[in-house]
Amino acid sequence: MSKQDKISMPSSQGGLVRYFDEYRSKIEFKPGYIIIFVIIIMILEIILHTQGTKILGLP
């Protein structure tokens, strides 16, 4: 078998860029705060859906 018959495969890591190493956001929240915020929004949505016409004075 000569050297010309050998096929080399490309590297599996070629072209990968790791952006998270290069950039850090100035605004960071703890996951617990996000969960609490979502729960508050859900409660407000339920209240407005059930009692919104009375609260806002709409007919």
C-alpha positions as CSV (number, residue, x, y, z in Angstrom):
1,M,0.0,0.0,0.0
2,S,1.5,3.3,-1.1
3,K,1.2,6.7,0.6
4,Q,-1.1,7.9,-2.1
5,D,-3.8,5.3,-1.3
6,K,-4.1,6.5,2.3
7,I,-7.1,8.8,3.0
8,S,-6.9,11.2,6.0
9,M,-10.1,12.3,7.7
10,P,-10.5,15.9,8.8
11,S,-10.2,16.7,12.5
12,S,-13.5,16.6,14.5
13,Q,-12.7,19.8,16.3
14,G,-12.0,22.0,13.3
15,G,-13.9,25.2,13.1
16,L,-15.4,25.2,16.6
17,V,-15.5,28.6,18.3
18,R,-16.2,29.0,22.0
19,Y,-18.0,32.3,22.4
20,F,-18.8,31.9,26.1
21,D,-15.1,32.1,27.0
22,E,-14.8,35.5,25.3
23,Y,-17.9,37.3,26.5
24,R,-19.5,37.8,29.9
25,S,-22.7,39.7,30.4
26,K,-22.8,42.6,32.9
27,I,-26.3,41.6,34.0
28,E,-26.6,38.3,35.7
29,F,-29.6,36.8,37.7
30,K,-29.7,33.8,40.0
31,P,-32.0,31.0,38.7
32,G,-34.1,31.3,41.8
33,Y,-35.0,34.9,41.0
34,I,-36.1,34.0,37.5
35,I,-38.4,31.2,38.8
36,I,-40.0,33.6,41.4
37,F,-40.4,36.2,38.7
38,V,-42.2,33.7,36.4
39,I,-44.5,32.6,39.2
40,I,-45.4,36.2,40.0
41,I,-46.2,36.8,36.3
42,M,-48.3,33.6,36.2
43,I,-50.3,34.7,39.2
44,L,-50.9,38.2,37.8
45,E,-52.0,36.6,34.5
46,I,-54.5,34.4,36.3
47,I,-55.9,37.2,38.4
48,L,-56.3,39.5,35.3
49,H,-57.9,36.7,33.4
50,T,-60.5,35.9,36.1
51,Q,-61.0,39.4,37.7
52,G,-59.7,41.8,35.0
53,T,-63.0,43.3,33.9
54,K,-63.9,44.1,37.5
55,I,-60.4,45.5,38.3
56,L,-60.1,47.6,35.2
57,G,-63.8,48.7,35.2
58,L,-64.6,47.3,31.7
59,P,-68.1,46.3,30.8
